[in-house]
Amino acid sequence: MASTAVSSTNKAKQATNNATTDGTPITEEELKQKGTPITVDDIFRLQKSTNGYLTETDDNVYKIDFVHFRIRDMKTNKVLFEVQRECDEDEAMDNDDPSAGRFVQYHFPPSFLKLKQVGALVGFKVGNREVKSFRMIERHFFRDQLIKSFDFDFGFCPPNTTNSIEHIYDMPDIDSKQMKEMINHPNETKSDSFYFVDNQLIMHKKATYAFDLDYSQ
C-alpha cells in the first residue's frame, strides 16, 4: 500500500508541572507497578530521569517506527546530527537488548550549549491503525536536576502513512558554572522522551549527551 507523506513544523510548548492535576511526586518504581495506563500527568510527577524504561516494545500497538532524525542549528541551518534507516529490519535482531532502538548517545561540541534554538526533525511510519492525538513529552536532566521540559503535539496521523515533523526547541539558558559541569561530566546530561496516544504512554526513549566534539578544522 502506498504511503501518504504528511509533514509539518511544530513549535515547542514548554511543559510545566502546573499542567498536571496532581503534583504529588511519584517514583519510577511506582509507575511500573501502576495498574492503569501511564498518562501525561504521571510523567510530570517524576522528579528525575528514569533508570529503565516505562514501556515494553509491544506497547507500541500502532507500530510507529522512527526512520529519520536530524538536529540543526536554526540560526545557521547547520546540521549537527542526522541518522536515517530504510526500514525496521533491525528490531528482531536485538530482542535481548531492552534498549535496542530506544537509546541514543549524542556527542556535540561544547558550543551546542550556547545555541538559542535548534530544530529536531523526525520521520516516522504508522502501521495499519490511525493514531489520534499523538503527543511527546521530553524532559532533560543534569544530575537529576530538571533543565527543561518540552511538550510536542503531533496531532492525527492516518494509518499506513509516512510522516515528518520538525520540533523547534528554544534552548534553556544555562549559566557558565553549570555549563562547565555539563561539559566536564559527559553522559550525566540525560533526556527521557515519552510518547502518548490518547493520553496513554506507548513508547519511551532515552538519551545521554556528551559535549566533547571538536568541530574546528
C-alpha positions as CSV (number, residue, x, y, z in Angstrom):
1,M,0.0,0.0,0.0
2,A,1.3,3.4,-0.9
3,S,2.2,5.8,1.9
4,T,1.0,9.3,2.2
5,A,3.6,11.8,3.2
6,V,2.5,14.2,6.0
7,S,4.8,16.9,7.2
8,S,4.7,20.0,9.4
9,T,6.7,22.2,11.7
10,N,5.8,22.3,15.4
11,K,6.9,25.0,17.9
12,A,7.6,23.5,21.3
13,K,5.4,24.4,24.2
14,Q,7.4,24.5,27.5
15,A,5.8,21.9,29.6
16,T,5.4,22.6,33.3
17,N,4.1,20.7,36.2
18,N,1.3,23.2,36.5
19,A,-0.4,21.3,33.7
20,T,-0.9,18.3,36.0
21,T,-3.9,17.5,38.1
22,D,-1.8,16.0,40.9
23,G,1.7,17.4,41.6
24,T,2.5,14.7,44.2
25,P,5.9,13.2,43.3
26,I,5.9,9.7,42.0
27,T,8.8,7.3,41.5
28,E,9.8,5.2,38.5
29,E,9.1,2.0,40.6
30,E,5.6,3.2,41.5
31,L,4.8,3.9,37.8
32,K,6.0,0.4,36.8
33,Q,3.5,-1.0,39.4
34,K,0.7,1.2,38.3
35,G,-2.4,-0.9,37.4
36,T,-3.8,1.6,34.9
37,P,-2.1,3.2,31.8
38,I,0.6,5.8,32.4
39,T,-0.6,9.3,31.5
40,V,1.0,12.6,30.8
41,D,0.1,13.7,34.3
42,D,2.0,10.8,35.7
43,I,5.1,11.7,33.8
44,F,5.1,15.3,35.1
45,R,5.2,13.8,38.7
46,L,8.6,12.2,38.0
47,Q,11.4,14.1,39.8
48,K,14.4,12.7,37.9
49,S,15.4,10.8,34.8
50,T,14.4,7.1,34.8
51,N,17.0,4.3,35.1
52,G,15.0,2.0,32.9
53,Y,12.0,2.0,30.5
54,L,8.4,2.5,31.4
55,T,7.1,0.7,28.4
56,E,7.6,-2.6,26.7
57,T,8.2,-2.8,22.9
58,D,4.9,-4.5,22.4
59,D,3.1,-1.5,24.0
60,N,3.5,0.3,20.6
61,V,0.4,-1.3,19.2
62,Y,0.2,1.4,16.5
63,K,3.5,0.1,15.0
64,I,5.0,3.6,15.0
65,D,8.5,3.3,13.6
66,F,11.0,6.2,13.6
67,V,13.2,6.1,10.5
68,H,14.8,9.6,10.2
69,F,16.2,12.0,12.7
70,R,18.0,15.3,12.2
71,I,19.2,18.1,14.5
72,R,20.1,21.5,13.1
73,D,21.1,24.9,14.4
74,M,18.1,27.2,13.4
75,K,20.4,30.3,13.2
76,T,22.9,28.9,10.8
77,N,21.0,25.9,9.4
78,K,24.0,23.7,10.1
79,V,23.1,20.0,10.5
80,L,24.6,18.9,13.8
81,F,23.4,15.3,13.8
82,E,21.5,13.1,11.3
83,V,20.6,9.4,11.0
84,Q,18.3,7.6,8.6
85,R,17.5,4.0,8.0
86,E,15.4,2.3,5.3
87,C,13.2,0.0,7.4
88,D,12.6,-1.7,10.7
89,E,14.7,-4.7,9.9
90,D,16.9,-4.3,13.0
91,E,14.2,-4.9,15.6
92,A,14.2,-8.7,15.5
93,M,18.0,-8.8,15.8
94,D,18.1,-7.0,19.2
95,N,15.2,-8.6,21.1
96,D,17.6,-9.5,24.0
97,D,18.7,-5.8,24.4
98,P,16.0,-3.8,26.2
99,S,17.4,-0.6,24.9
100,A,17.6,-1.6,21.3
101,G,16.2,1.2,19.2
102,R,15.3,3.2,22.3
103,F,18.6,4.7,23.4
104,V,20.9,7.2,21.7
105,Q,24.2,8.5,23.0
106,Y,24.8,12.0,21.5
107,H,28.1,13.8,21.1
108,F,28.0,17.5,20.4
109,P,30.6,20.3,20.7
110,P,30.6,22.5,23.9
111,S,29.2,25.3,21.8
112,F,26.0,23.4,21.5
113,L,25.1,24.5,25.0
114,K,25.2,28.1,23.8
115,L,22.7,27.7,20.9
116,K,19.5,29.6,21.2
117,Q,17.3,27.4,19.1
118,V,17.5,24.0,17.4
119,G,15.3,22.1,15.1
120,A,14.8,18.4,15.5
121,L,13.2,16.7,12.5
122,V,11.8,13.2,12.9
123,G,10.4,11.0,10.2
124,F,8.2,8.0,11.2
125,K,5.9,5.4,9.7
126,V,2.5,4.4,11.1
127,G,1.0,0.9,10.9
128,N,-2.5,0.0,9.9
129,R,-4.2,1.8,12.8
130,E,-5.0,5.5,12.8
131,V,-3.2,7.4,15.5
132,K,-5.2,10.0,17.4
133,S,-3.7,12.7,19.5
134,F,-0.1,11.7,19.2
135,R,2.0,13.6,21.7
136,M,5.5,13.7,23.1
137,I,6.7,14.9,26.4
138,E,10.5,15.3,26.5
139,R,12.4,16.1,29.8
140,H,16.1,17.0,30.0
141,F,18.1,16.5,33.2
142,F,21.6,17.1,34.5
143,R,22.3,15.0,37.6
144,D,18.6,14.6,38.3
145,Q,18.0,18.4,38.1
146,L,15.4,19.2,35.5
147,I,16.8,21.6,32.9
148,K,13.8,21.9,30.7
149,S,10.7,20.1,29.7
150,F,9.1,20.2,26.2
151,D,5.6,19.3,25.0
152,F,5.0,18.5,21.4
153,D,1.7,17.7,19.7
154,F,2.0,15.5,16.5
155,G,-1.8,15.6,16.0
156,F,-3.6,13.0,14.0
157,C,-1.7,10.5,11.8
158,P,-3.6,8.4,9.3
159,P,-2.9,4.7,9.0
160,N,-0.2,3.4,6.7
161,T,1.5,6.8,6.2
162,T,5.0,8.2,6.4
163,N,5.1,11.4,8.4
164,S,7.7,14.0,9.2
165,I,7.6,16.9,11.7
166,E,10.3,19.3,12.9
167,H,10.2,20.3,16.5
168,I,11.6,23.7,17.2
169,Y,13.4,23.9,20.6
170,D,14.1,27.1,22.4
171,M,17.2,26.1,24.3
172,P,17.4,26.7,28.0
173,D,19.6,29.4,29.5
174,I,22.5,27.7,31.3
175,D,24.9,29.6,33.5
176,S,28.6,29.3,33.0
177,K,29.1,27.2,36.1
178,Q,26.6,24.6,35.2
179,M,27.7,24.6,31.5
180,K,31.3,23.8,32.7
181,E,29.9,20.9,34.8
182,M,27.9,19.5,31.9
183,I,31.0,19.6,29.6
184,N,33.3,18.1,32.2
185,H,30.9,15.3,33.1
186,P,29.8,13.6,29.8
187,N,26.7,11.5,29.7
188,E,25.4,12.9,33.0
189,T,23.1,15.1,30.9
190,K,20.1,12.9,30.0
191,S,16.7,13.0,28.5
192,D,13.5,10.9,28.5
193,S,11.1,11.1,25.6
194,F,7.6,9.8,26.3
195,Y,5.2,9.2,23.5
196,F,1.4,9.1,24.1
197,V,-1.6,8.2,22.0
198,D,-4.9,9.4,23.6
199,N,-3.0,10.2,26.8
200,Q,-1.7,6.6,27.2
201,L,2.0,6.0,27.2
202,I,3.0,3.7,24.3
203,M,6.8,4.4,23.8
204,H,9.7,5.6,26.0
205,K,13.1,6.6,24.6
206,K,16.2,7.7,26.4
207,A,19.4,9.6,25.5
208,T,22.6,10.8,27.1
209,Y,24.7,13.8,26.0
210,A,28.4,14.4,25.9
211,F,29.7,17.8,24.8
212,D,33.1,16.7,23.7
213,L,33.3,17.1,19.9
214,D,35.8,19.4,18.3
215,Y,34.3,20.9,15.1
216,S,37.3,23.1,14.4
217,Q,39.3,22.2,11.3
